[in-house]
């Protein structure tokens, strides 16, 4: 109960300090890195994702002006993971708690994923009716390899009407977590 109160206080104080926040990743990586405090928010509960529901309920209450997002990696290259992700999204959507879907598109998924798989996954996510935000895009390779990969894959996002934003996960050499994913030399 103390941990739950601390999580709610943190969200409440955030909402008070930043009332004009546009977007919030309420829950990050529920499939691959579930929160250590999830038991305090209801654990799996009856839905299998009660802790996620509780986090979104708190965020909706204390951050009423923000668009509430969920965010996960490993989705763009795995239709099975996309379906698992949509199960959580549909639970939240049925309760009016979610406003958008974040998908991290890191090099370890993007470098070798086919455009047909990307389209399949985006169609799965688009079926929810929610906007999609590519929250962490990076692609590895030398200049020619990156050019080819971006020319092939970026239009898949750009041309999908559900994708409402794309954020690069850094782009300057020496300032990124992936050494070979920079777009500009320092």
N, C-alpha and C positions, 0 to 999 in steps of 0.2 A: 504494500500500500504506500510505503514511503517512496519507493522508486516511481510508482505511477504518479504520485503527487509531484515529484521532481520533474518528470517529463512534462506534465501539464503546465507546471509553473514556467518551465523553459519556453514552451510554445506561447503561453500567455504573455510573458515578458517580451518575446520576439514581436508578437503582434502589436504590443503597445509601443515598442521602440520604432518599428518599421511598418506603420499602418498602410503605407502606400506601395508595398511590395507587389509587383505584378504577378510573379510566378514563384511557387515554392515546390521543391521536390520534397514532399512530405515523407515518403518512404523510399529509401534508396536500396536497391538490390535485395528485395525480399526473397527471391528464389535462390540466389547464390550466396548471399551474405546476410541472412536474417539478423535483425537487431538483437543484441545481447539482453536487452530489457523486455523482450517480447512477452515473456510470462507475466510481467507486471501489467501489461496492457490487455490481458485476456488470453494470451497464448493462441493456440489453434482454435479453441472454442468450438462452437457448433458449425461454423462455416469453414473451418480449416485455416482461416485468416482473420480471426477476431482481433488480433493485435494490430493488424493493418487498418481495419475498420475503425478501431478506437483512435489510432493516430490521426486518421483523416477527420473523424468527428471533432477531435480537439482542435485541429487546424482550422476546420470550417467555423468553429465557434470563435476562436481567438484571432483568426486572420480572415475576416469576412470579405475583404476586398481583393484577396489574392486568388489567382487561378491555381488550383491544387493539382499537382502532378505526381505520378509514380515514376520511378526510373529504374532501369535494369540493363545489365549487359548480357551478351551472349544470345540475344534475341534475333538479330538480323540474319544470322547464318543458321538458325535452327527452328524450323517450323514447329517442332514438338514443344520447344521452350516457349515459342510465341503462343501456342494454344494454352499452355500452363499459365502464362502471364495474363492472357485474356480471361481466364477463369477468375483471377483476382480482380481484374479491371471490371468485369461484369458485376461482381458482387458490390463493388464500390459504386458503379454507375447506377445500379438499381436503387441505391439509397441516396442518389444525388450528391455524392461526396467527391467525385473526381471530375476534373475539367480537361485533362490532357494526359497523354502517354509519352513518357521519355524513353528513348532507346539509345544506349551508349553504343557507338559504332567504332570500336577500337580496332587497331591494326590486326590484332590476333583473330578477329572475326572478318574484317573487311578485306584483307590482303588477298584471300583466295575464295571468297564467297562468289557464287555465280549471280548474275543479274536475275536469272529466273527465280532463284531462291529468295533474293531480296524482294522481288515483286510478290512472290507468294506470301512472305511474311508481312509485307506492308498491306496486302489485301486482307490477311487475317486480322491485323490490328485495325484497319480502316472499317471493318464490319461493325466495330463498336460504336461508330459514329462520332468518336472523339478525335480531336486534332492530335497529330503525332509531332514530337519534337526530337530531332536528332541532337542529343545533348552532348555528346563527346566523340567527335569524329577525328580520327587520325588514320593515315595510311602510310605504310613504310615503303622504302625503296629508294634507289638512286633516282636522279631527275627523270630519266626516261621511263623507268618502271612506274614511278608515281604518276607521271603524266598519263600513261596508258590506263592505269587503274582509275584515276579521277575522271578521265574522259569516258570510261566505260560505266562507272558506278554512280558518280554524282548525279547524272541526269535521271537515274531511277528515283532519287529523292526529289529532285527539282520538279519532275513531271508528275509526281503523285499529289493529287489535290488535297489529301489528308495531311501531308507533311507541311507544317506551318513555320518551321524554323530549323536551322542547322547551325550548330555551334562547334567550331573547331576546338579540339582539346590541345590548344597551343599550336604554334606554327613557326617559332623562331628557334634556330639551331642552338643547342645548349641550354634551353629553358624548358624542355619537354621531358616527359617520362619515357618516351620512346625515342631513342637517339636517332633513328633513321626515318622519323616521320615528319621532320621539319619541312617547311615550305620556303623559308627565307634563311639565308646564312646570316649568322650574327655579325 
